Amino acid sequence: MFKFGHAPGRRSETPASSEVTAGALGGEKIAGPVLASALDSIPAGFAIYDAEERLVYFNRAYREQTLSVIADKLRPGVTFSELAREIYRRGRNLQPDAPELERFVEEARRRHTDLPSDCEIEWMEGRWIRESKQRLETGHVVATFTDITDIKKAEFTALDNHRRFIALIDSSPDG
């Protein structure tokens, strides 16, 4: 069970009064600060949106890595579409071949509503992100975002090496 609230005067966007009953832990309750700290410690971006597509919760990696370009816009209650539009506005200079705004937002919303979804996205500044989303029984959407840039660079290097190898074999007299 998730309960979300905010502690007065806290700088963090993490909820102060979350409570999770974990069946795997024998029904122990994990207090909000422990859960928020645990989620902030993981390197993947993590976010929860409600059934109306409003941001409910996000961790530090979501703010500082996944959506750093719009970190100032991240707050509970902002809609998914508002964030997608702002990403486009601020990021299109970083992606010159980006589709027009409405197509960009529609594609992002499709990945957000046609669930479950798992895809790799070429992100801004040459980064690659693996985006995974699931819908909970409550209608909430849980999203994780993992930076896979190093893996993609290795894939591209291996593909390039393979192409050069094939070209070398094709050009050899014994080919």
C-alpha positions in Angstrom: 0.0 0.0 0.0 1.4 3.4 -1.0 0.5 6.5 0.9 2.0 9.8 -0.4 2.4 13.0 1.5 4.9 15.8 1.8 6.8 17.0 4.9 6.7 20.8 5.4 10.0 22.5 4.5 11.6 19.5 2.8 13.5 20.3 -0.3 13.2 16.8 -1.8 10.3 15.8 -4.0 10.2 12.5 -2.3 7.1 11.8 -0.2 7.6 11.9 3.5 4.8 9.6 4.6 4.9 6.6 2.2 4.2 3.3 3.7 4.6 -0.1 2.0 3.5 -3.4 3.3 5.9 -5.9 1.8 4.6 -9.5 1.6 8.1 -10.7 1.0 9.2 -9.2 4.3 6.5 -11.0 6.3 4.2 -8.1 6.4 6.7 -5.7 7.8 6.0 -2.0 7.2 8.7 0.1 5.6 8.4 3.7 6.7 8.3 6.5 4.1 11.8 7.9 4.8 13.4 4.5 4.4 11.5 3.8 1.2 12.3 7.2 -0.2 15.9 6.9 0.7 16.1 3.4 -0.9 14.5 4.7 -4.1 16.8 7.7 -4.2 19.8 5.3 -3.9 19.1 3.4 -7.1 20.8 4.6 -10.3 17.7 4.2 -12.4 15.1 6.9 -12.8 11.9 5.9 -11.1 8.5 7.6 -11.3 4.9 6.9 -10.5 2.0 8.6 -12.3 -1.6 8.4 -11.2 -4.5 7.1 -13.4 -5.0 10.7 -14.7 -1.4 10.8 -15.9 -0.2 13.2 -13.1 3.2 12.8 -11.6 2.9 11.4 -8.1 6.4 10.4 -7.1 9.9 10.4 -8.6 13.4 9.7 -7.3 16.6 11.6 -7.5 17.9 9.8 -10.7 14.6 10.7 -12.5 15.2 14.4 -11.7 19.0 14.6 -12.0 19.6 12.2 -14.9 16.6 11.1 -16.8 14.8 14.4 -17.0 17.6 16.8 -16.0 16.7 19.1 -18.9 13.3 19.9 -17.3 14.2 19.3 -13.6 12.7 22.6 -12.7 9.3 21.5 -14.0 9.2 18.2 -12.0 6.7 18.4 -9.2 3.8 16.2 -8.0 0.7 17.0 -10.0 2.3 18.0 -13.3 0.8 16.0 -16.2 2.7 13.6 -18.4 1.7 15.6 -21.5 3.0 18.8 -19.9 6.3 17.2 -19.3 6.5 15.7 -22.8 5.8 19.1 -24.3 8.5 20.8 -22.2 11.1 18.1 -23.0 10.4 18.7 -26.7 10.7 22.5 -26.3 14.0 22.3 -24.5 15.4 19.3 -26.2 14.7 19.9 -29.8 18.0 21.9 -30.1 19.8 18.8 -28.9 18.0 16.5 -31.4 17.8 18.3 -34.7 15.9 15.5 -36.4 13.1 15.4 -33.7 9.6 15.0 -35.0 7.2 17.9 -34.7 5.7 18.6 -31.3 2.3 16.9 -31.6 3.8 13.7 -33.0 6.5 13.7 -30.3 3.9 14.0 -27.6 1.6 11.4 -29.2 4.5 8.9 -29.4 5.4 9.5 -25.8 1.8 9.2 -24.6 1.4 6.0 -26.6 4.4 4.5 -24.7 2.8 5.8 -21.5 -0.7 4.4 -22.0 -0.2 1.2 -24.1 1.2 -0.9 -21.3 3.2 -2.7 -20.4 5.9 -1.1 -22.5 9.7 -1.7 -22.7 11.8 0.2 -25.2 15.1 1.8 -25.9 15.1 5.5 -26.7 17.9 7.6 -28.2 17.8 10.4 -25.8 19.3 13.9 -25.8 23.0 14.5 -25.8 23.8 11.1 -27.3 22.4 9.1 -24.4 20.3 6.0 -24.7 17.6 5.2 -22.1 15.7 1.9 -21.6 12.2 2.9 -20.6 10.0 0.3 -18.9 6.4 1.0 -17.8 3.8 -1.1 -16.1 0.2 -0.2 -15.0 -0.8 -1.2 -11.5 -4.2 -2.4 -10.5 -4.9 1.0 -9.1 -4.4 2.6 -12.5 -1.1 4.1 -11.5 1.8 3.8 -14.0 5.2 2.8 -12.6 8.1 3.8 -14.8 11.8 3.0 -14.7 14.5 4.6 -16.8 18.0 3.0 -17.1 20.9 4.7 -18.9 22.2 2.1 -21.4 24.5 4.4 -23.3 27.6 2.3 -22.6 25.8 -0.9 -23.8 24.6 0.9 -27.0 28.1 2.2 -27.7 29.5 -1.3 -27.4 26.7 -2.6 -29.7 27.5 0.0 -32.3 31.3 -0.7 -32.1 30.7 -4.4 -32.5 28.4 -3.8 -35.5 30.9 -1.5 -37.1 33.7 -4.0 -36.5 31.6 -6.8 -38.0 30.9 -4.6 -41.1 34.6 -3.9 -41.5 35.4 -7.6 -41.1 32.9 -8.5 -43.8 34.2 -5.8 -46.1 37.7 -7.1 -45.6 36.7 -10.7 -46.4 34.7 -9.6 -49.4 37.7 -7.6 -50.8 40.3 -10.4 -50.3 41.2 -12.4 -53.4 40.3 -15.7 -51.5 37.0 -14.1 -50.3 
